[in-house]
């Protein structure tokens, strides 16, 4: 059933109050959905480094997975995402060890617990890996093959062939040989990603995150989008699209409980807008914690990133009054006129559910302005960090 159909049923059963409860429930629904991603591979292939990288942590962070030369994966262990404790990445031992033999492997790992599987190696995939892939396919489980430590392969080739080295050619050879081996072992249609967890802006890391999100249905896709931290234009655009799709629910909630106020000052619900502004701020990675994580993973200067955000945004977003200033600095046309335009566009479908349609339109328009501004700032931060990182990589090479 679509959102409007649910609103209709809610209105018929309990009027505006029931609509309000439904909208509140839908707004926060993503926070209640567990999502479990299994990361499978033998010791030393880079599972812990990957689990840290996709959670935007380094080995020095308190919540990080252990990374080292010793054998780390003796037991099954889960690592919650710092932005969402219900999104967990599970470090699973590879199949075929004394403790996890093939005969009992699927039962021991509780295969039905997981929503997705990432089969990881640092060299080549074994028959055990492809056996797992085929077993997952039999059970209609989704999985990817992930080849890690690609940066080491590229660097080794460069040292071995300093005059003829070509990174694209090296990547192509690794990809073709990996896909050929998988085809030979009956996994011809498997998706393969070549990554380096210590260089998440190079190779296939962004593409892996993108495809991982795309593999899930609506609600679990929303969980991933709103939990993962921004590292690319693609992720920013996905987050903005998700936040924009939820905007009408927030505005409708405001309109369902707020009486219309005369004049311009009561056109939008300042408390609701302030709360959502802080949510957008965090979602797009502009808050202190997110920026520090991003700076560590990208080996960027946090102070430069912080200064760049403050300069581009112009205002702190920690209070209702600050949000009012931010809104006032953004709109080029009077807010009342813009709100009226939003009424004409949005109210016909859902106006019956609200006490204050003007509050709906004003809140919707204010959120739209703020999200557009924060999207521009987030993209500028990504570009700024990428330029500095590329220069650093170039200097190191």
Phi, psi and omega in degrees: 000140180279173184298319182294323177297319178295321178296319178302312180297318180297319181294319181292329183272332184208014177067207185298322182297320178291324175299317179301313180297319179298314182296321177296318181296316182291325180300321186255007185301322184299335182284351185253001187260117177286145179218123186238122180245121180269133178245108189248134176173163180287164180300138175092359183273352177104023179296313182297318179298321178293314180300322176292315184296318183287341174264005179061043176239160170248171182296343180275348181285148184299324184270008187284159172279147181295133177236128180185180182275342179283165178288116186261331187263088176256334180229162175286130181220143180252149180230105180293149174287135182299338179271347185200104183295344179273351173265111185239140173251124186257126177271109183247137176297155175291162180278148174103002175277171180300322183278334182231068179289157183302324185300323184245007189301308185298323178290319183295323180275356183057066191305329183282356179288335194259147178271337184203153181233135174243113180267117192243139172216160176252354180233267177228154181283137183267176176295329175297319180298313182289329173299317178298315179303316180291325177294320178296321181295320178301327182266010182057035175265142181268145183204157171233154168262133183233123178258118186262178175058034180295328178302323178294319179297317180295316180295319179297318178295322180295321178292322182286327183230067185300331183270329186250002183303135175218114186299317180298321180293320178298314179299319181296317180296315180296316182296314183294319181291323179294314180294323179295318179296320179294319178299316181300329182259021171086016178240053187292335184257014183284146176275134183238136179230134179254116187227165167226115186293342178267357176223067188292348178268358178248166175062223190256012186299312179299319181294323178297313178299317180300311181293324178299316177298317184294337184285346184262155176283178195311303188290315180290330173297319177299319178302313180296314183299317184276351179262316182293148181270151180293133173222355186209163175301321181301314182291323176300313181296323178294317179296315180299317179298319179293315180295322180293323181292337181267352188298321182294328179295317179296315180294322178294323177298319176297315182291336182284340186237355185250126176286145179295136179249144181287156175079190185273333190290339182253020185291325180236158180274102188298321182294317179296315181296319180298316179298314181291327178299317178296323178296314178298318182303315179286315181302322182268012171074027184261351180281169186299312183298313181296317180296321179293320176299313182298317180298319180294314182295323183270359185054043180255168180272113182302318183298324177293318179295316180299315179297321180294317179297312182298322181291318182287321184281320175088334183221145168290158183236032187268358182216161178299317182296322178295322179294321177300319178296318180299314179299315181298331181278347188263317191283135181269334177250158181305137183301324181299316180296318179296320178298319178299322178296320179294325176301311182300326185276323191250333189289323185310323184283325189234007184300329183293341184271357190241144174283325188230085180298330179294323177295322176302309185294317180294318179296316179301314182293319179298317178296321179299314179300313184293317180297318178298318179295314182292328175299315179299317181294316180299319178294322178295323177296316178301313181295318181298313180294320181296318180299316181289324179291318179299321179295319179296316178299319180296319179294320181292322180291000000 
